[in-house]
Amino acid sequence: MRYEAAGLTVLYVLTFLIVLPVLCSTWRYSVYYRGGESPDENDPSVLSYFSDVMTSVNDETDERPVFLLVTIVTVRREGHFYLSRVVARLHQLLSAYNGGNGNDGAIRAMICNVDRDPELHQEALDLQTIYPVVRRDVQQQPISYNDLMDKEKDDYIFCLNASQHYHEQISIKKRQSSGTYYILVLEDDAVPLDDLLPVTRRFIDYLKMRRSDDDRDFFYVKLYHPERLQNYWQPEPWRIAEWIAVSVLSVFLLQVVLGLRLRRHSLWIIYFMALTECLGRPHLLQFKRWMFARLASPAAAYNLLAATECCTPAMLFSNTSAYLASAFLSSITCKRGYAKDTALYLYARQSGRQAFVVEPNLVQHVGRVSTLRFN
């Protein structure tokens, strides 16, 4: 037992003072991150993608009902190509999905231009040959910081309503019944990842299946939660339980795989708890996604959990919950400390409506230029 204690001391020192500081200095979500290259948020090369794309992926000859409408909310961010990057990636994913899913229903997309002067949002104007663009015309007047929060909320309401109107137009044109459909609202700095569409469809099917006639539809599903808030040391109780479970399992595997006879189990559990937290839970989630993509179905790597408060880069609504969210947001005033994400989260909790978050993330948040302050 004395040798095990000495070995543990050496292991702690080697791991947390030597190996991890060197290994993880460039791991963005580890405690040892020292800075480095940020995600490529401003890549003008994405513009070349559109040189050979002359028409929208929303083929007018596609007679399948539209079960999902992707709406990209956008404003000007001078010198940055966030919107182009999102549209290029979404166009690639939609082309593959709509072309390979038979009669499974179609996905279409639109751009919602809510810039204070939509005619000056040249990037959105250039992309209207790819996806239809709706715009919100508002009077030009000075806006304070608190009013910016409320304007962002009003922009969101406009885009939710515009999405419903656009879907109704599609249904009327194709002489189809609207029925239940879904709206995925993407902010213009949320780049879709490869699994976005199939995993979203999987969870839509799951939520439809578990809903009885007497149950209310879900309120929303978040497809993104900030990585800095995904570590184990967070207030959500289930994360603490997962943290302990992962550490206990690691100790068990250490004994089974290596055949070690460990006696100081509590110290070994603490070691693995510290190890996983220092590595960063977001990196473990990425490893999980990588592993499932190679050993099983990629969609199996994703979980549907109770929603957390922050944030709204990618939000999934049904048509009924979009109407409810629009009506609720129209009844409140947002301000600093009470933005639309907080308002929606508190409303879901107070009204008893179901709100979820998908983990790992299905979009990459690339924006470093806020729309809530003048840059």
N, C-alpha and C positions, 0 to 999 in steps of 0.2 A: 504493500500500500504506500510505503514511503517513496518507492521508486516511481510509482504512478503519479504521486503528487509532484515530484521533481520533474517528471516528464511533462506534466500538464503546465507547470510554470514555464518551462522552456518553450513549449508549444504556443502558449499565450504570447510570449515575448516575440518569438519568430513571426507568428501570424500577424499580430496587430501593430508591431513596431518596425518590422522589416519587410515582410513579403507583401502585405496588402498596400502599404504606402507606395511601393514601387509598381505593383501590378495594376492598381486601381486609380492611379493619378489622372488618367484620361477617361475614366468611367464617369459619365456625367452625373449619375444618380447615386454614386457611392460617397461615403463621408470623406474619402481621401481625394476627391476631385479637386484639381488645382487649376482648372480652366483649360481652355484649348479651343479648337475649332468648334464653332457653333453649327447647328443644322443649317444647311444651305437654304436660307430663307429668300434670297434675292438672286435667283438663277435665271438670267435672261435667255438662256439657251432653250427654255421651254417654249419660247415664242416660235422657234423653228419648227416645233411639232405641228403647228397649224398651217404651215405652208402648203401641205398636201391635203388638208382637210377643208373641203369647200361647202359641205352641207352638214347639218346637224345629225347626230346619232338618232334623233327622234324621227324615224322614218314615217312619213305621212301614210304610207301604204300598210303599215303594221296595224292590223285590225284587232290585235289582242287587247283586252282591257288593261288599263294602267293601274296596277296595284300599289305602286310606290312612285311618288314624285319627289325628286331631290331639288331643293330650292337653295341657291347660294346667295346669301345676304352680303352685299358689298358696298364699300365706300372707297373714296380715293385715299391712297397712301403713296404720296409722291416718291418716285424713284424706286418703287418696289413692285414686283410682279407676282404678288401673292395670288391674286385672282386667276391669272393665266396659268399658274402652276396647278391650282386646284382644278380648273376646268380641263386642262390637258390630261391630268391623271384620271379624273372622272370620265372623260370621253373615252379613254382607253378601256376602263373597267366596264362602262356601259356597252361599248361595242362588243366586247367579249360576252357579257352576260346576256344581252338581248339577242345575240346571234346564236347562243348555244343552249337555250332553255325551253325550246319548243313552245308548247301552249301554256307555259307556267305563268303567264302574265308578263307585261312589259314594265320597264322602268323608264321614266322620262325625267328631264331636268329643265330648269329655268334659272335665270339670273334675276335677282331682285336688287335693283340699283336704288339705294336710299341715301345717296350722297346729297348734301345740302344744295349742290348745284349739279344735277345729274348730267347736264350737257358737258360739263368739264371732266367727267369721269371717262377719259378716253379709252382706258383699258376695257371697261364694260361695253362701250360703243363698238370697239373692234371685235368683241367676242359675240356680238348679236347674230353673226352668220353661223355660229356654232349652236347656241341655245337661244331661245326667245328671251328677251329682256323686258321686264316691267320696271317702271321707275316711279318714285315718289317725289312729287314736286312740292316743295315747301318754301315759304317765304324766307328770304335772306334776312336774318337778324342776329345780333350778337347772342351767344349762348353761354351761360355760366357753367361751371363744372357740374353743379347739381342738375342743371337742366340738361346737360349732355347725357347723364344717366337716364333721365326721363325720355329724352329723344331716342336713345338706343332702344328703350322699351317700346316706344311708339313705332319705330322702324320695324321691330320684330312683329308687332301686331299687324302692321301693313303687309308684311311678307307672308304671314300666316293666312290672312284673308285673301291676298293675291293668289296664293297657292291653291286655295279652295276654289276660287273663281276660275283659275286656269284649268283645273281638273274638270270642272263642270263644263267648260267650253269643249274640252276634248271629248267628253262623254256625249254631249249633244251632237257634235260634229260626226261622231262615229255611231250615233244612235244606240248608245249603250247605257245601261243603268249604272249610276255612280256606285251604289252599294257602299261597302266599307273599303276604304283605301287608306294609305298612309303617306305622311309627309315627313321627309327627312330634311331638317333645316341645318345647312352647313354655313358657318361663317367663312369669310373669304381667305382666312389663313389656316384652315383646317384641311390638310392634304389627305385624301383618302388612302388607306393602306389596302393591300391586295385583297384582304378578306372582307372588306366592307360590305359588299352587296350580298354574297352568299350567307354570311353570318347574320346580317340584318334580316334576310329572308327566313333564316332558321328560327330566329327569336320571334319574328312575327307569327310564324306557324305555331310555335310553342305557346305564345300568349293567346292565340285564337283557340287552341285546343283546350287549354286549362280554364277558359272562361265559359261559365254556364250562362243560360239565358237570364238568370237573375243577377249575375255579377255585372258590376260596372266595368267598362273598358279601362285599361291602364291609362294613367295620366300622361306620362312621358317615359322614354328610355334614353338615358345619356350614353353616348358612344365614346365619350372622352372624359377623363378625370386627370387633372394635372399630376405628372409623375412625382413632383415634390411632395404631394399629399398621399402617395400610395405606399409609403413605407409602413412598417409594422407599428412604429411608435406614433400612433394616431388614436383619436378618441373612440373609434368604432370598436366595440367589444369583440366582434368576430375576428378582427385582425389579430388581437392578442391571442385568441384561441388558436388561430392558424399558426401564429408564430411559435407557440409552445408545441403544437402538434408536429410542425416541420422539424423542430429541434429534437423532439423525442424520437421521431422516425429516423433522423440522421444517426442518433446514438445506437438505435436498434440495428440499422444497416451496418454500422461500423463493427458491431459485435458479430453479426451474421456473416458478412462478406469477408472481413479480415480475420475473423475468429478470435478477436481480442476479448479478454476477460476483464471487463471494466467494473470497478467498484464504486468510484466516486461519480455516480450517475448525475447528481445535481450539478457538479462542476462541468461535466461534459455537456449537459443541456444548456447551461449558461454560455459555454464556449460557442455552441452552434447558434444560439440566439444572438450573441454578439456578432458572430461571423455573418449571418444572413442580413442583419441590420446594416453592418458596415459595407457589405457588398451592394446593398440597395435592392429593395424588393422589386422595383421596375425591371432591373436586369434579370432577376429570377423569372419574372413574368415573360420577358422576351425569350429566355431560354426554354420555358415551357411551350411557348408558341412554336419555336424552332423544332423542338422535339416532337410535338404532335404532328407538325407538318410532314415529318419524315417517317413516323411510326404509325400514324393513324390519320383520321380526318382532321384537317386544319381547324375546322369549326369546333372540334371537341376541346380545344384549348381555351375556349371562352366561357365565362360564367356570367350569369345574370344575378345581380345582387341588389339589395336595397340601396336606393339612391343616396348619394352624399350631396352636400349643398353646392359646391363650386363645380363646374362652370358651364357655359352653353356653346362651345364651338361646334358640337354635333348633337342634335336633339331629334328624336323620333317621336312623332305624334300619330294617332289615328285621326281620321277626319272629325270624329266627334270630340276627341280630346283637344284637337287644335281649335275648334270652336270654343270649347270651355276655357282654354288657356287665353285665347284672344279676349273673351268676355271678362275674365278675371283681371287681366293686365290693364284693360281699358278702365277698370274701376279704381285703380290705385295710382299713386304718384311715386316714382322711383327717385331716390336721392342717394347720396354717399352713405354707404352702410346698409342700403336697402335696394340693391340692384335687382334686375329681373330674375337672375338665378336664385337669389335668396328669397324673393317673393314667391316664385313658383314652388320652391322646396318647402317653405313654410305653409303655403296653401295646401300642398299635397298632404302634409302631416296633419294639419288641423282638420281637413275635410275627410281624412281617412282614405284618400285615393292612392292607388298603387303607383309608385315611381321607382324606376330601376336604373342601374348603371351597368354597362357591359365592361368586363375586365378580362384580358388586357384591352388597351385602347384600340379603336378601329380607325382613328385618324391621327395624324401627326400635326401638332400645333407648331407652326413655323414662324408665326408673327412675332416681331419684336417692336412693332410700331403700333401703339395703342390708338383706338378710335375714340377714347374717352378723354383725350387731352390733345391740345394743339401741338404738333410735332414740328 
